[in-house]
């Protein structure tokens, strides 16, 4: 059985590789993976992946959310596959061929996750973007459609909010990974930020999430390691 920390992916949303190194060393024994996003990867490139692998036994979740023509995506994924990361992401977007290209480029070396709908997106955002009413009125319809595209293309799973995890698992099976951002521990739920579709760690795990992407509640804590431990304890408690 997974321990509480085995669910946690810490988001290294920091401005420099030096800041990242502090958190990698501090949290190495308290999280399953470190997420490297666009800002940090653009600043530091593959060096940040090497640092994590050298300084920690945790995995690397390279969250670049690729979205381009299939040929470019496939070539880029081949490069990513050689970095030694555990998981990486691609937008489901509008093209199943793009998703298939990503899976082909990965050569089975890494898990490819399709990003369904960002947790910062609301129904009003979908309406303004011209989506059909069936998706605006019930965003889960769009998430499920995109998750189906990812599954059919051979992706290992999807990134989705904790609100959609249970239905993802019901439709696509327990082995289809559900990685969930927009996580706020019970003691942080009243704080306002750019995330709109948020859940607590216990809610996400009870719904079937395989991994929880958590940034601010750990990063901004007075004691980041203790915050990670507290979240892991919350996860364990909900599974008893």
Secondary structure as the mmCIF struct_conf table of DSSP 4:
data_model
#
loop_
_struct_conf.conf_type_id
_struct_conf.id
_struct_conf.beg_label_comp_id
_struct_conf.beg_label_asym_id
_struct_conf.beg_label_seq_id
_struct_conf.end_label_comp_id
_struct_conf.end_label_asym_id
_struct_conf.end_label_seq_id
HELX_RH_3T_P HELX_RH_3T_P1 UNK A 4 UNK A 7
STRN STRN1 UNK A 8 UNK A 11
BEND BEND1 UNK A 15 UNK A 16
HELX_RH_AL_P HELX_RH_AL_P1 UNK A 17 UNK A 27
TURN_TY1_P TURN_TY1_P1 UNK A 28 UNK A 30
BEND BEND2 UNK A 32 UNK A 32
STRN STRN2 UNK A 33 UNK A 36
HELX_RH_AL_P HELX_RH_AL_P2 UNK A 38 UNK A 44
TURN_TY1_P TURN_TY1_P2 UNK A 45 UNK A 45
HELX_RH_AL_P HELX_RH_AL_P3 UNK A 46 UNK A 55
BEND BEND3 UNK A 57 UNK A 58
STRN STRN3 UNK A 59 UNK A 66
BEND BEND4 UNK A 68 UNK A 68
HELX_RH_AL_P HELX_RH_AL_P4 UNK A 70 UNK A 81
TURN_TY1_P TURN_TY1_P3 UNK A 82 UNK A 84
BEND BEND5 UNK A 86 UNK A 86
STRN STRN4 UNK A 87 UNK A 91
TURN_TY1_P TURN_TY1_P4 UNK A 93 UNK A 94
HELX_RH_AL_P HELX_RH_AL_P5 UNK A 96 UNK A 106
TURN_TY1_P TURN_TY1_P5 UNK A 107 UNK A 108
BEND BEND6 UNK A 109 UNK A 110
STRN STRN5 UNK A 111 UNK A 115
BEND BEND7 UNK A 117 UNK A 117
TURN_TY1_P TURN_TY1_P6 UNK A 119 UNK A 120
HELX_RH_AL_P HELX_RH_AL_P6 UNK A 123 UNK A 128
TURN_TY1_P TURN_TY1_P7 UNK A 129 UNK A 130
HELX_RH_AL_P HELX_RH_AL_P7 UNK A 133 UNK A 137
HELX_RH_AL_P HELX_RH_AL_P8 UNK A 139 UNK A 153
TURN_TY1_P TURN_TY1_P8 UNK A 154 UNK A 154
BEND BEND8 UNK A 156 UNK A 156
STRN STRN6 UNK A 157 UNK A 159
TURN_TY1_P TURN_TY1_P9 UNK A 162 UNK A 164
HELX_RH_AL_P HELX_RH_AL_P9 UNK A 165 UNK A 172
TURN_TY1_P TURN_TY1_P10 UNK A 174 UNK A 175
BEND BEND9 UNK A 176 UNK A 176
STRN STRN7 UNK A 177 UNK A 180
STRN STRN8 UNK A 183 UNK A 183
HELX_RH_3T_P HELX_RH_3T_P2 UNK A 186 UNK A 188
TURN_TY1_P TURN_TY1_P11 UNK A 189 UNK A 190
BEND BEND10 UNK A 194 UNK A 194
BEND BEND11 UNK A 197 UNK A 197
STRN STRN9 UNK A 199 UNK A 199
HELX_RH_AL_P HELX_RH_AL_P10 UNK A 201 UNK A 207
TURN_TY1_P TURN_TY1_P12 UNK A 208 UNK A 208
BEND BEND12 UNK A 210 UNK A 210
STRN STRN10 UNK A 211 UNK A 214
HELX_RH_AL_P HELX_RH_AL_P11 UNK A 216 UNK A 219
TURN_TY1_P TURN_TY1_P13 UNK A 220 UNK A 220
BEND BEND13 UNK A 221 UNK A 223
HELX_RH_AL_P HELX_RH_AL_P12 UNK A 224 UNK A 238
TURN_TY1_P TURN_TY1_P14 UNK A 239 UNK A 239
#
